[in-house]
């Protein structure tokens, strides 16, 4: 311990004061630099966070816009489907009316003396029913395909 005390006694106090002041100044400078760097990094992170938030907001707005277009297209498709059901029901009613008229005309024919007329009327009725059923099935499929195509076209982003 006496050797350590002899070193302190050789070096004057004002040198130790300068060394201490220099160490403190260096520490202050380093602390300031570190604070500036931390501040810079924080500002950069804040900028990235703001940009990411803006991108999310834009994406959400675009999603809502596209969902609105899709919802409107589905609403129109439902309206068309309902109109198609009404038209199909009207066609079925018309078909049934024609079938009833044909059956009534067939019943009015004299049954014993005109067997050929009755057979012909029955054959025409059967063919008519087949044609009406095939037409109705084809019309329903065509309307369904048209509705699907229009729905896809209306929902497609512009």
BAVEXDO-547268 format. One record per atom (N, C-alpha, C, CB): residue number from 1; atom name; x, y, z. Coordinates in Angstrom, 1 decimal, padded with zeros to 4 digits. Glycine has a CB too. Layout:
BEGIN
NODE     k    a        u        v        w
NODE   NUM   CA        X        Y        Z
...
***
This chain:
BEGIN
NODE     k    a        u        v        w
NODE     1    N    000.8   -001.2    000.0
NODE     1   CA    000.0    000.0    000.0
NODE     1    C    000.9    001.2    000.0
NODE     1   CB   -000.9    000.0    001.2
NODE     2    N    002.0    001.2    000.6
NODE     2   CA    002.9    002.3    000.6
NODE     2    C    003.4    002.7   -000.8
NODE     2   CB    004.0    002.1    001.6
NODE     3    N    003.5    001.6   -001.7
NODE     3   CA    004.0    001.9   -003.0
NODE     3    C    002.9    002.7   -003.8
NODE     3   CB    004.3    000.6   -003.8
NODE     4    N    001.6    002.3   -003.5
NODE     4   CA    000.6    003.0   -004.2
NODE     4    C    000.5    004.4   -003.7
NODE     4   CB   -000.8    002.3   -003.9
NODE     5    N    000.7    004.6   -002.5
NODE     5   CA    000.7    006.0   -001.9
NODE     5    C    001.8    006.8   -002.5
NODE     5   CB    000.7    006.0   -000.4
NODE     6    N    002.9    006.2   -002.7
NODE     6   CA    004.1    006.9   -003.2
NODE     6    C    003.8    007.4   -004.7
NODE     6   CB    005.3    006.1   -003.1
NODE     7    N    003.0    006.6   -005.5
NODE     7   CA    002.7    007.0   -006.8
NODE     7    C    001.8    008.2   -006.7
NODE     7   CB    002.0    005.8   -007.6
NODE     8    N    000.8    008.2   -005.9
NODE     8   CA   -000.1    009.3   -005.7
NODE     8    C    000.7    010.6   -005.2
NODE     8   CB   -001.2    009.0   -004.8
NODE     9    N    001.7    010.4   -004.5
NODE     9   CA    002.4    011.5   -004.0
NODE     9    C    003.4    012.1   -005.0
NODE     9   CB    003.1    011.2   -002.7
NODE    10    N    003.8    011.3   -005.9
NODE    10   CA    004.7    011.8   -007.0
NODE    10    C    004.0    012.6   -008.0
NODE    10   CB    005.4    010.6   -007.7
NODE    11    N    002.7    012.2   -008.4
NODE    11   CA    002.0    012.9   -009.4
NODE    11    C    001.2    014.0   -008.7
NODE    11   CB    001.0    012.0   -010.2
NODE    12    N    001.4    015.2   -009.2
NODE    12   CA    000.7    016.3   -008.5
NODE    12    C   -000.9    016.2   -008.6
NODE    12   CB    001.1    017.7   -009.1
NODE    13    N   -001.6    016.8   -007.7
NODE    13   CA   -003.0    016.8   -007.7
NODE    13    C   -003.7    017.4   -008.9
NODE    13   CB   -003.5    017.5   -006.5
NODE    14    N   -003.1    018.4   -009.4
NODE    14   CA   -003.7    019.0   -010.6
NODE    14    C   -003.7    018.1   -011.8
NODE    14   CB   -003.1    020.4   -011.0
NODE    15    N   -002.8    017.2   -011.9
NODE    15   CA   -002.7    016.2   -013.0
NODE    15    C   -003.9    015.2   -012.8
NODE    15   CB   -001.3    015.4   -013.1
NODE    16    N   -004.0    014.8   -011.6
NODE    16   CA   -005.2    013.9   -011.3
NODE    16    C   -006.5    014.6   -011.6
NODE    16   CB   -005.1    013.4   -009.9
NODE    17    N   -006.6    015.8   -011.4
NODE    17   CA   -007.8    016.6   -011.7
NODE    17    C   -008.0    016.6   -013.2
NODE    17   CB   -007.7    018.0   -011.1
NODE    18    N   -006.9    016.8   -013.9
NODE    18   CA   -007.1    016.9   -015.4
NODE    18    C   -007.5    015.5   -015.9
NODE    18   CB   -005.7    017.3   -016.0
NODE    19    N   -006.9    014.4   -015.4
NODE    19   CA   -007.2    013.1   -015.9
NODE    19    C   -008.7    012.8   -015.5
NODE    19   CB   -006.3    012.0   -015.2
NODE    20    N   -009.1    013.1   -014.4
NODE    20   CA   -010.5    012.9   -014.0
NODE    20    C   -011.5    013.7   -014.9
NODE    20   CB   -010.7    013.3   -012.5
NODE    21    N   -011.1    015.0   -015.1
NODE    21   CA   -012.0    015.9   -015.9
NODE    21    C   -012.0    015.3   -017.4
NODE    21   CB   -011.4    017.3   -015.9
NODE    22    N   -010.9    014.8   -017.9
NODE    22   CA   -010.9    014.2   -019.2
NODE    22    C   -011.7    013.0   -019.3
NODE    22   CB   -009.4    013.9   -019.6
NODE    23    N   -011.6    012.2   -018.3
NODE    23   CA   -012.5    010.9   -018.3
NODE    23    C   -013.9    011.3   -018.2
NODE    23   CB   -012.1    010.0   -017.1
NODE    24    N   -014.3    012.3   -017.4
NODE    24   CA   -015.7    012.7   -017.3
NODE    24    C   -016.2    013.3   -018.7
NODE    24   CB   -015.9    013.7   -016.2
NODE    25    N   -015.3    014.1   -019.3
NODE    25   CA   -015.7    014.7   -020.6
NODE    25    C   -015.9    013.7   -021.6
NODE    25   CB   -014.6    015.7   -021.0
NODE    26    N   -015.0    012.7   -021.7
NODE    26   CA   -015.1    011.6   -022.6
NODE    26    C   -016.4    010.8   -022.4
NODE    26   CB   -013.9    010.6   -022.5
NODE    27    N   -016.7    010.6   -021.1
NODE    27   CA   -017.9    009.9   -020.8
NODE    27    C   -019.2    010.7   -021.2
NODE    27   CB   -018.0    009.6   -019.2
NODE    28    N   -019.2    012.0   -021.0
NODE    28   CA   -020.3    012.9   -021.4
NODE    28    C   -020.4    012.8   -023.0
NODE    28   CB   -020.1    014.3   -021.0
NODE    29    N   -019.3    012.9   -023.7
NODE    29   CA   -019.4    012.9   -025.1
NODE    29    C   -020.0    011.6   -025.6
NODE    29   CB   -018.0    013.1   -025.7
NODE    30    N   -019.5    010.5   -025.0
NODE    30   CA   -020.0    009.1   -025.5
NODE    30    C   -021.5    009.0   -025.1
NODE    30   CB   -019.2    008.0   -024.8
NODE    31    N   -021.9    009.5   -024.0
NODE    31   CA   -023.3    009.4   -023.6
NODE    31    C   -024.1    010.2   -024.6
NODE    31   CB   -023.5    009.9   -022.1
NODE    32    N   -023.7    011.4   -024.9
NODE    32   CA   -024.4    012.2   -025.9
NODE    32    C   -024.5    011.5   -027.2
NODE    32   CB   -023.7    013.6   -026.1
NODE    33    N   -023.4    011.0   -027.7
NODE    33   CA   -023.4    010.3   -029.0
NODE    33    C   -024.4    009.1   -029.0
NODE    33   CB   -022.0    009.7   -029.4
NODE    34    N   -024.4    008.3   -027.9
NODE    34   CA   -025.3    007.2   -027.7
NODE    34    C   -026.7    007.7   -027.7
NODE    34   CB   -025.0    006.5   -026.4
NODE    35    N   -027.0    008.8   -027.0
NODE    35   CA   -028.4    009.4   -027.0
NODE    35    C   -028.8    009.8   -028.4
NODE    35   CB   -028.4    010.5   -026.0
NODE    36    N   -027.9    010.4   -029.1
NODE    36   CA   -028.3    010.9   -030.5
NODE    36    C   -028.5    009.6   -031.4
NODE    36   CB   -027.1    011.7   -031.1
NODE    37    N   -027.7    008.6   -031.2
NODE    37   CA   -027.9    007.4   -032.0
NODE    37    C   -029.3    006.7   -031.7
NODE    37   CB   -026.8    006.4   -031.9
NODE    38    N   -029.5    006.6   -030.4
NODE    38   CA   -030.8    006.0   -029.9
NODE    38    C   -032.0    006.8   -030.5
NODE    38   CB   -030.9    006.0   -028.4
NODE    39    N   -031.9    008.2   -030.4
NODE    39   CA   -032.9    009.0   -030.9
NODE    39    C   -033.1    008.8   -032.4
NODE    39   CB   -032.6    010.5   -030.6
NODE    40    N   -032.0    008.7   -033.1
NODE    40   CA   -032.1    008.5   -034.6
NODE    40    C   -032.7    007.2   -034.9
NODE    40   CB   -030.7    008.5   -035.2
NODE    41    N   -032.4    006.1   -034.2
NODE    41   CA   -032.9    004.8   -034.4
NODE    41    C   -034.4    004.8   -034.1
NODE    41   CB   -032.2    003.7   -033.5
NODE    42    N   -034.8    005.5   -033.0
NODE    42   CA   -036.2    005.6   -032.6
NODE    42    C   -037.0    006.3   -033.6
NODE    42   CB   -036.3    006.3   -031.2
NODE    43    N   -036.4    007.4   -034.2
NODE    43   CA   -037.1    008.2   -035.2
NODE    43    C   -037.3    007.3   -036.5
NODE    43   CB   -036.4    009.5   -035.6
NODE    44    N   -036.3    006.5   -036.8
NODE    44   CA   -036.3    005.7   -038.0
NODE    44    C   -037.4    004.6   -037.8
NODE    44   CB   -035.0    005.0   -038.3
NODE    45    N   -037.4    004.0   -036.6
NODE    45   CA   -038.4    003.0   -036.3
NODE    45    C   -039.8    003.6   -036.4
NODE    45   CB   -038.2    002.3   -034.9
NODE    46    N   -040.0    004.8   -035.8
NODE    46   CA   -041.3    005.5   -035.9
NODE    46    C   -041.7    005.7   -037.3
NODE    46   CB   -041.2    006.8   -035.1
NODE    47    N   -040.8    006.1   -038.2
NODE    47   CA   -041.1    006.3   -039.6
NODE    47    C   -041.6    005.0   -040.2
NODE    47   CB   -039.9    006.8   -040.3
NODE    48    N   -040.9    003.9   -039.9
NODE    48   CA   -041.3    002.6   -040.5
NODE    48    C   -042.6    002.2   -040.0
NODE    48   CB   -040.2    001.5   -040.1
NODE    49    N   -042.9    002.4   -038.7
NODE    49   CA   -044.2    002.1   -038.1
NODE    49    C   -045.3    002.9   -038.8
NODE    49   CB   -044.2    002.3   -036.6
NODE    50    N   -045.0    004.2   -039.0
NODE    50   CA   -046.1    005.0   -039.6
NODE    50    C   -046.3    004.6   -041.1
NODE    50   CB   -045.6    006.5   -039.6
NODE    51    N   -045.3    004.2   -041.8
NODE    51   CA   -045.4    003.7   -043.2
NODE    51    C   -046.2    002.4   -043.2
NODE    51   CB   -044.1    003.5   -043.8
NODE    52    N   -045.9    001.5   -042.2
NODE    52   CA   -046.6    000.2   -042.2
NODE    52    C   -048.1    000.5   -041.8
NODE    52   CB   -046.0   -000.7   -041.1
NODE    53    N   -048.4    001.4   -040.9
NODE    53   CA   -049.7    001.7   -040.5
NODE    53    C   -050.5    002.3   -041.7
NODE    53   CB   -049.8    002.7   -039.4
NODE    54    N   -049.9    003.2   -042.5
NODE    54   CA   -050.5    003.8   -043.6
NODE    54    C   -050.8    002.7   -044.7
NODE    54   CB   -049.6    004.8   -044.3
NODE    55    N   -049.9    001.7   -044.9
NODE    55   CA   -050.1    000.6   -045.8
NODE    55    C   -051.3   -000.3   -045.4
NODE    55   CB   -048.8   -000.2   -046.0
NODE    56    N   -051.4   -000.5   -044.1
NODE    56   CA   -052.5   -001.3   -043.6
NODE    56    C   -053.8   -000.6   -043.8
NODE    56   CB   -052.3   -001.6   -042.1
NODE    57    N   -053.8    000.7   -043.6
NODE    57   CA   -055.0    001.5   -043.7
NODE    57    C   -055.5    001.5   -045.2
NODE    57   CB   -054.8    003.0   -043.3
NODE    58    N   -054.5    001.7   -046.1
NODE    58   CA   -054.8    001.7   -047.5
NODE    58    C   -055.3    000.3   -047.9
NODE    58   CB   -053.5    002.0   -048.4
NODE    59    N   -054.7   -000.8   -047.4
NODE    59   CA   -055.2   -002.1   -047.8
NODE    59    C   -056.6   -002.4   -047.2
NODE    59   CB   -054.2   -003.2   -047.2
NODE    60    N   -056.9   -001.9   -046.0
NODE    60   CA   -058.2   -002.1   -045.4
NODE    60    C   -059.2   -001.3   -046.3
NODE    60   CB   -058.2   -001.6   -044.0
NODE    61    N   -058.9   -000.1   -046.7
NODE    61   CA   -059.8    000.7   -047.5
NODE    61    C   -060.1    000.0   -048.8
NODE    61   CB   -059.3    002.1   -047.7
NODE    62    N   -059.1   -000.6   -049.4
NODE    62   CA   -059.2   -001.3   -050.7
NODE    62    C   -060.1   -002.5   -050.5
NODE    62   CB   -057.9   -001.6   -051.3
NODE    63    N   -059.8   -003.2   -049.4
NODE    63   CA   -060.6   -004.4   -049.1
NODE    63    C   -062.1   -004.1   -048.9
NODE    63   CB   -060.1   -005.1   -047.9
NODE    64    N   -062.3   -003.0   -048.2
NODE    64   CA   -063.7   -002.6   -048.0
NODE    64    C   -064.4   -002.2   -049.4
NODE    64   CB   -063.8   -001.4   -047.0
NODE    65    N   -063.6   -001.5   -050.2
NODE    65   CA   -064.2   -001.1   -051.5
NODE    65    C   -064.5   -002.4   -052.3
NODE    65   CB   -063.1   -000.2   -052.3
NODE    66    N   -063.6   -003.3   -052.4
NODE    66   CA   -063.8   -004.5   -053.2
NODE    66    C   -064.9   -005.4   -052.6
NODE    66   CB   -062.5   -005.4   -053.2
NODE    67    N   -065.1   -005.4   -051.2
NODE    67   CA   -066.2   -006.1   -050.6
NODE    67    C   -067.5   -005.5   -051.0
NODE    67   CB   -066.0   -006.2   -049.1
NODE    68    N   -067.5   -004.2   -051.1
NODE    68   CA   -068.7   -003.5   -051.5
NODE    68    C   -069.1   -003.8   -052.9
NODE    68   CB   -068.6   -002.0   -051.3
NODE    69    N   -068.2   -003.9   -053.8
NODE    69   CA   -068.4   -004.3   -055.2
NODE    69    C   -069.0   -005.7   -055.2
NODE    69   CB   -067.2   -004.2   -056.0
NODE    70    N   -068.3   -006.6   -054.4
NODE    70   CA   -068.8   -008.0   -054.4
NODE    70    C   -070.2   -008.1   -053.8
NODE    70   CB   -067.8   -008.9   -053.6
NODE    71    N   -070.5   -007.4   -052.7
NODE    71   CA   -071.8   -007.4   -052.1
NODE    71    C   -072.9   -006.9   -053.1
NODE    71   CB   -071.8   -006.6   -050.8
NODE    72    N   -072.5   -005.9   -053.8
NODE    72   CA   -073.5   -005.3   -054.8
NODE    72    C   -073.7   -006.3   -055.9
NODE    72   CB   -073.0   -004.0   -055.4
NODE    73    N   -072.7   -007.0   -056.4
NODE    73   CA   -072.8   -008.0   -057.4
NODE    73    C   -073.7   -009.2   -056.9
NODE    73   CB   -071.5   -008.5   -057.9
NODE    74    N   -073.5   -009.6   -055.7
NODE    74   CA   -074.3   -010.7   -055.1
NODE    74    C   -075.8   -010.2   -055.0
NODE    74   CB   -073.8   -011.2   -053.8
NODE    75    N   -076.0   -009.0   -054.6
NODE    75   CA   -077.3   -008.5   -054.5
NODE    75    C   -078.0   -008.5   -055.8
NODE    75   CB   -077.3   -007.0   -053.9
NODE    76    N   -077.3   -008.1   -056.9
NODE    76   CA   -077.9   -008.1   -058.2
NODE    76    C   -078.2   -009.5   -058.7
NODE    76   CB   -077.0   -007.4   -059.2
NODE    77    N   -077.2   -010.4   -058.3
NODE    77   CA   -077.4   -011.8   -058.7
NODE    77    C   -078.6   -012.4   -058.0
NODE    77   CB   -076.2   -012.7   -058.3
NODE    78    N   -078.9   -012.1   -056.7
NODE    78   CA   -080.1   -012.6   -056.0
NODE    78    C   -081.3   -012.0   -056.7
NODE    78   CB   -080.0   -012.2   -054.6
NODE    79    N   -081.3   -010.7   -057.1
NODE    79   CA   -082.4   -010.1   -057.8
NODE    79    C   -082.7   -010.8   -059.1
NODE    79   CB   -082.2   -008.6   -058.0
NODE    80    N   -081.6   -011.1   -059.8
NODE    80   CA   -081.8   -011.9   -061.1
NODE    80    C   -082.4   -013.3   -060.8
NODE    80   CB   -080.5   -011.9   -061.9
NODE    81    N   -081.8   -013.9   -059.8
NODE    81   CA   -082.3   -015.3   -059.5
NODE    81    C   -083.8   -015.3   -059.1
NODE    81   CB   -081.5   -015.9   -058.3
NODE    82    N   -084.2   -014.3   -058.4
NODE    82   CA   -085.6   -014.2   -058.0
NODE    82    C   -086.5   -013.9   -059.3
NODE    82   CB   -085.9   -013.1   -057.0
NODE    83    N   -086.0   -013.0   -060.1
NODE    83   CA   -086.7   -012.8   -061.4
NODE    83    C   -086.8   -014.0   -062.2
NODE    83   CB   -086.0   -011.6   -062.2
NODE    84    N   -085.7   -014.8   -062.3
NODE    84   CA   -085.7   -016.0   -063.0
NODE    84    C   -086.7   -017.0   -062.5
NODE    84   CB   -084.3   -016.7   -063.1
NODE    85    N   -086.8   -017.1   -061.1
NODE    85   CA   -087.8   -018.0   -060.5
NODE    85    C   -089.2   -017.6   -060.9
NODE    85   CB   -087.6   -018.0   -059.0
NODE    86    N   -089.5   -016.3   -060.9
NODE    86   CA   -090.8   -015.8   -061.3
NODE    86    C   -091.1   -016.1   -062.7
NODE    86   CB   -090.9   -014.3   -061.0
NODE    87    N   -090.1   -015.9   -063.6
NODE    87   CA   -090.3   -016.3   -065.0
NODE    87    C   -090.5   -017.8   -065.2
NODE    87   CB   -089.1   -015.8   -065.8
NODE    88    N   -089.7   -018.6   -064.5
NODE    88   CA   -089.9   -020.0   -064.6
NODE    88    C   -091.3   -020.5   -064.1
NODE    88   CB   -088.8   -020.8   -063.8
NODE    89    N   -091.8   -019.8   -063.0
NODE    89   CA   -093.1   -020.1   -062.5
NODE    89    C   -094.2   -019.7   -063.5
NODE    89   CB   -093.4   -019.4   -061.2
NODE    90    N   -094.0   -018.6   -064.2
NODE    90   CA   -094.9   -018.1   -065.2
NODE    90    C   -094.9   -019.1   -066.4
NODE    90   CB   -094.6   -016.7   -065.7
NODE    91    N   -093.7   -019.6   -066.8
NODE    91   CA   -093.7   -020.5   -067.9
NODE    91    C   -094.3   -021.8   -067.5
NODE    91   CB   -092.2   -020.8   -068.3
NODE    92    N   -094.1   -022.3   -066.3
NODE    92   CA   -094.8   -023.5   -065.8
NODE    92    C   -096.3   -023.4   -065.8
NODE    92   CB   -094.3   -023.9   -064.4
NODE    93    N   -096.8   -022.2   -065.4
NODE    93   CA   -098.2   -021.9   -065.4
NODE    93    C   -098.8   -021.9   -066.8
NODE    93   CB   -098.5   -020.6   -064.7
NODE    94    N   -098.0   -021.3   -067.7
NODE    94   CA   -098.5   -021.3   -069.1
NODE    94    C   -098.5   -022.7   -069.7
NODE    94   CB   -097.5   -020.4   -070.0
NODE    95    N   -097.4   -023.5   -069.4
NODE    95   CA   -097.4   -024.8   -069.9
NODE    95    C   -098.5   -025.7   -069.4
NODE    95   CB   -096.0   -025.5   -069.5
NODE    96    N   -098.8   -025.5   -068.1
NODE    96   CA   -100.0   -026.3   -067.5
NODE    96    C   -101.3   -025.8   -068.1
NODE    96   CB   -100.0   -026.0   -066.0
NODE    97    N   -101.4   -024.6   -068.4
NODE    97   CA   -102.6   -024.1   -069.0
NODE    97    C   -102.8   -024.7   -070.4
NODE    97   CB   -102.6   -022.5   -069.1
NODE    98    N   -101.7   -024.7   -071.2
NODE    98   CA   -101.8   -025.3   -072.5
NODE    98    C   -102.1   -026.8   -072.4
NODE    98   CB   -100.5   -025.1   -073.3
NODE    99    N   -101.5   -027.5   -071.5
NODE    99   CA   -101.7   -028.9   -071.3
NODE    99    C   -103.2   -029.1   -071.0
NODE    99   CB   -100.8   -029.5   -070.2
NODE   100    N   -103.8   -028.3   -070.1
NODE   100   CA   -105.2   -028.4   -069.7
NODE   100    C   -106.1   -028.2   -070.9
NODE   100   CB   -105.5   -027.5   -068.6
NODE   101    N   -105.7   -027.2   -071.7
NODE   101   CA   -106.5   -026.9   -073.0
NODE   101    C   -106.5   -028.1   -073.9
NODE   101   CB   -106.0   -025.7   -073.7
NODE   102    N   -105.3   -028.7   -074.1
NODE   102   CA   -105.1   -029.8   -074.9
NODE   102    C   -105.9   -031.0   -074.4
NODE   102   CB   -103.6   -030.2   -075.1
NODE   103    N   -105.9   -031.2   -073.1
NODE   103   CA   -106.6   -032.3   -072.5
NODE   103    C   -108.1   -032.1   -072.7
NODE   103   CB   -106.3   -032.5   -071.0
NODE   104    N   -108.6   -030.9   -072.5
NODE   104   CA   -110.0   -030.6   -072.7
NODE   104    C   -110.4   -030.8   -074.2
NODE   104   CB   -110.3   -029.1   -072.3
NODE   105    N   -109.5   -030.4   -075.1
NODE   105   CA   -109.9   -030.6   -076.5
NODE   105    C   -109.9   -032.1   -076.8
NODE   105   CB   -108.8   -029.9   -077.4
NODE   106    N   -109.0   -032.9   -076.2
NODE   106   CA   -109.0   -034.3   -076.4
NODE   106    C   -110.2   -035.0   -075.8
NODE   106   CB   -107.7   -035.0   -075.8
NODE   107    N   -110.7   -034.5   -074.7
NODE   107   CA   -111.9   -035.0   -074.1
NODE   107    C   -113.2   -034.7   -074.9
NODE   107   CB   -112.1   -034.5   -072.7
NODE   108    N   -113.2   -033.6   -075.7
NODE   108   CA   -114.3   -033.3   -076.4
NODE   108    C   -114.5   -034.1   -077.7
NODE   108   CB   -114.2   -031.8   -076.8
NODE   109    N   -113.4   -034.7   -078.1
NODE   109   CA   -113.5   -035.6   -079.3
NODE   109    C   -114.4   -036.8   -079.0
NODE   109   CB   -112.1   -036.0   -079.8
NODE   110    N   -115.2   -037.2   -080.0
NODE   110   CA   -116.0   -038.4   -079.8
NODE   110    C   -115.1   -039.6   -079.5
NODE   110   CB   -117.0   -038.6   -081.0
NODE   111    N   -115.3   -040.3   -078.4
NODE   111   CA   -114.4   -041.3   -078.0
NODE   111    C   -114.5   -042.6   -078.8
NODE   111   CB   -114.5   -041.6   -076.6
NODE   112    N   -115.6   -043.0   -079.2
NODE   112   CA   -115.8   -044.2   -079.9
NODE   112    C   -115.6   -044.1   -081.4
NODE   112   CB   -117.2   -044.8   -079.6
NODE   113    N   -116.0   -043.1   -082.0
NODE   113   CA   -116.0   -043.1   -083.5
NODE   113    C   -114.6   -042.5   -084.0
NODE   113   CB   -117.1   -042.3   -084.0
NODE   114    N   -114.0   -041.9   -083.2
NODE   114   CA   -112.7   -041.2   -083.6
NODE   114    C   -111.5   -041.7   -082.8
NODE   114   CB   -112.9   -039.7   -083.6
NODE   115    N   -111.3   -042.9   -082.7
NODE   115   CA   -110.1   -043.5   -082.0
NODE   115    C   -108.8   -042.9   -082.5
NODE   115   CB   -110.1   -045.0   -082.1
NODE   116    N   -108.7   -042.7   -083.7
NODE   116   CA   -107.4   -042.2   -084.3
NODE   116    C   -107.2   -040.8   -083.8
NODE   116   CB   -107.5   -042.2   -085.8
NODE   117    N   -108.3   -040.0   -083.7
NODE   117   CA   -108.1   -038.6   -083.2
NODE   117    C   -107.7   -038.6   -081.8
NODE   117   CB   -109.5   -037.8   -083.4
NODE   118    N   -108.2   -039.4   -081.0
NODE   118   CA   -107.9   -039.5   -079.6
NODE   118    C   -106.4   -039.9   -079.4
NODE   118   CB   -108.8   -040.5   -078.9
NODE   119    N   -106.0   -040.9   -080.2
NODE   119   CA   -104.6   -041.4   -080.1
NODE   119    C   -103.6   -040.3   -080.5
NODE   119   CB   -104.4   -042.7   -081.0
NODE   120    N   -104.0   -039.6   -081.6
NODE   120   CA   -103.2   -038.5   -082.0
NODE   120    C   -103.1   -037.4   -081.0
NODE   120   CB   -103.7   -037.9   -083.4
NODE   121    N   -104.2   -037.0   -080.4
NODE   121   CA   -104.2   -036.0   -079.4
NODE   121    C   -103.3   -036.4   -078.2
NODE   121   CB   -105.6   -035.7   -078.9
NODE   122    N   -103.4   -037.7   -077.8
NODE   122   CA   -102.6   -038.1   -076.7
NODE   122    C   -101.1   -038.1   -077.0
NODE   122   CB   -103.0   -039.6   -076.3
NODE   123    N   -100.8   -038.5   -078.2
NODE   123   CA   -099.4   -038.5   -078.7
NODE   123    C   -098.9   -037.0   -078.7
NODE   123   CB   -099.2   -039.1   -080.1
NODE   124    N   -099.7   -036.1   -079.2
NODE   124   CA   -099.3   -034.7   -079.3
NODE   124    C   -099.1   -034.1   -077.8
NODE   124   CB   -100.3   -033.8   -080.0
NODE   125    N   -099.9   -034.5   -076.9
NODE   125   CA   -099.8   -034.1   -075.5
NODE   125    C   -098.5   -034.6   -074.9
NODE   125   CB   -101.0   -034.6   -074.7
NODE   126    N   -098.2   -035.9   -075.2
NODE   126   CA   -096.9   -036.4   -074.6
NODE   126    C   -095.7   -035.7   -075.2
NODE   126   CB   -096.9   -038.0   -074.9
NODE   127    N   -095.7   -035.5   -076.5
NODE   127   CA   -094.6   -034.8   -077.1
NODE   127    C   -094.5   -033.4   -076.6
NODE   127   CB   -094.7   -034.8   -078.7
NODE   128    N   -095.6   -032.7   -076.4
NODE   128   CA   -095.6   -031.4   -075.9
NODE   128    C   -095.0   -031.3   -074.5
NODE   128   CB   -097.1   -030.8   -075.9
NODE   129    N   -095.4   -032.3   -073.7
NODE   129   CA   -094.9   -032.3   -072.3
NODE   129    C   -093.4   -032.5   -072.3
NODE   129   CB   -095.5   -033.4   -071.5
NODE   130    N   -092.9   -033.4   -073.2
NODE   130   CA   -091.4   -033.6   -073.3
NODE   130    C   -090.7   -032.3   -073.7
NODE   130   CB   -091.1   -034.8   -074.2
NODE   131    N   -091.3   -031.7   -074.8
NODE   131   CA   -090.7   -030.5   -075.3
NODE   131    C   -090.7   -029.4   -074.2
NODE   131   CB   -091.4   -030.0   -076.5
NODE   132    N   -091.8   -029.2   -073.5
NODE   132   CA   -091.9   -028.2   -072.5
NODE   132    C   -090.9   -028.4   -071.4
NODE   132   CB   -093.3   -028.1   -072.0
NODE   133    N   -090.8   -029.7   -071.0
NODE   133   CA   -089.8   -030.0   -069.9
NODE   133    C   -088.4   -029.7   -070.3
NODE   133   CB   -090.0   -031.5   -069.5
NODE   134    N   -088.0   -030.2   -071.5
NODE   134   CA   -086.7   -029.9   -072.0
NODE   134    C   -086.4   -028.4   -072.2
NODE   134   CB   -086.4   -030.7   -073.4
NODE   135    N   -087.3   -027.7   -072.7
NODE   135   CA   -087.2   -026.3   -072.9
NODE   135    C   -087.0   -025.6   -071.5
NODE   135   CB   -088.4   -025.6   -073.6
NODE   136    N   -087.8   -026.0   -070.5
NODE   136   CA   -087.7   -025.4   -069.2
NODE   136    C   -086.4   -025.7   -068.6
NODE   136   CB   -088.9   -025.9   -068.3
NODE   137    N   -085.9   -026.9   -068.7
NODE   137   CA   -084.6   -027.3   -068.1
NODE   137    C   -083.5   -026.5   -068.8
NODE   137   CB   -084.4   -028.8   -068.3
NODE   138    N   -083.5   -026.4   -070.1
NODE   138   CA   -082.5   -025.7   -070.8
NODE   138    C   -082.5   -024.2   -070.5
NODE   138   CB   -082.7   -025.8   -072.3
NODE   139    N   -083.7   -023.6   -070.4
NODE   139   CA   -083.8   -022.2   -070.0
NODE   139    C   -083.3   -021.9   -068.6
NODE   139   CB   -085.3   -021.7   -070.1
NODE   140    N   -083.6   -022.8   -067.7
NODE   140   CA   -083.1   -022.7   -066.3
NODE   140    C   -081.6   -022.7   -066.3
NODE   140   CB   -083.7   -023.7   -065.4
NODE   141    N   -081.0   -023.7   -067.0
NODE   141   CA   -079.5   -023.7   -067.0
NODE   141    C   -078.9   -022.5   -067.7
NODE   141   CB   -079.1   -025.0   -067.8
NODE   142    N   -079.5   -022.1   -068.8
NODE   142   CA   -079.0   -020.9   -069.4
NODE   142    C   -079.1   -019.6   -068.5
NODE   142   CB   -079.8   -020.6   -070.8
NODE   143    N   -080.2   -019.5   -067.8
NODE   143   CA   -080.3   -018.3   -066.9
NODE   143    C   -079.3   -018.4   -065.8
NODE   143   CB   -081.7   -018.3   -066.4
NODE   144    N   -079.1   -019.7   -065.3
NODE   144   CA   -078.1   -019.8   -064.2
NODE   144    C   -076.7   -019.5   -064.7
NODE   144   CB   -078.1   -021.3   -063.7
NODE   145    N   -076.3   -019.9   -065.9
NODE   145   CA   -075.0   -019.6   -066.5
NODE   145    C   -074.9   -018.1   -066.7
NODE   145   CB   -074.7   -020.4   -067.8
NODE   146    N   -075.9   -017.5   -067.2
NODE   146   CA   -075.9   -016.0   -067.5
NODE   146    C   -075.7   -015.3   -066.1
NODE   146   CB   -077.1   -015.6   -068.2
NODE   147    N   -076.5   -015.7   -065.1
NODE   147   CA   -076.4   -015.1   -063.8
NODE   147    C   -075.0   -015.2   -063.2
NODE   147   CB   -077.4   -015.6   -062.9
NODE   148    N   -074.4   -016.4   -063.3
NODE   148   CA   -073.0   -016.6   -062.8
NODE   148    C   -072.0   -015.7   -063.6
NODE   148   CB   -072.6   -018.1   -063.0
NODE   149    N   -072.1   -015.7   -064.9
NODE   149   CA   -071.2   -014.8   -065.7
NODE   149    C   -071.4   -013.4   -065.3
NODE   149   CB   -071.5   -015.0   -067.2
NODE   150    N   -072.6   -012.9   -065.1
NODE   150   CA   -072.8   -011.5   -064.8
NODE   150    C   -072.3   -011.2   -063.4
NODE   150   CB   -074.3   -011.1   -064.9
NODE   151    N   -072.5   -012.1   -062.5
NODE   151   CA   -072.0   -012.0   -061.1
NODE   151    C   -070.5   -011.8   -061.1
NODE   151   CB   -072.5   -013.1   -060.2
NODE   152    N   -069.8   -012.7   -061.8
NODE   152   CA   -068.3   -012.7   -061.8
NODE   152    C   -067.9   -011.4   -062.5
NODE   152   CB   -067.8   -013.9   -062.6
NODE   153    N   -068.5   -011.0   -063.5
NODE   153   CA   -068.1   -009.7   -064.2
NODE   153    C   -068.3   -008.5   -063.3
NODE   153   CB   -068.9   -009.5   -065.5
NODE   154    N   -069.5   -008.5   -062.6
NODE   154   CA   -069.7   -007.3   -061.7
NODE   154    C   -068.8   -007.3   -060.5
NODE   154   CB   -071.2   -007.3   -061.3
NODE   155    N   -068.4   -008.5   -060.0
NODE   155   CA   -067.6   -008.5   -058.8
NODE   155    C   -066.1   -008.4   -059.1
NODE   155   CB   -067.8   -009.8   -058.1
NODE   156    N   -065.7   -008.5   -060.4
NODE   156   CA   -064.3   -008.4   -060.7
NODE   156    C   -063.8   -007.0   -060.5
NODE   156   CB   -064.1   -008.9   -062.2
NODE   157    N   -062.7   -006.8   -059.9
NODE   157   CA   -062.2   -005.5   -059.6
NODE   157    C   -061.9   -004.7   -060.9
NODE   157   CB   -060.9   -005.5   -058.8
NODE   158    N   -062.3   -003.5   -060.9
NODE   158   CA   -062.2   -002.7   -062.1
NODE   158    C   -060.9   -001.9   -062.1
NODE   158   CB   -063.4   -001.7   -062.3
***
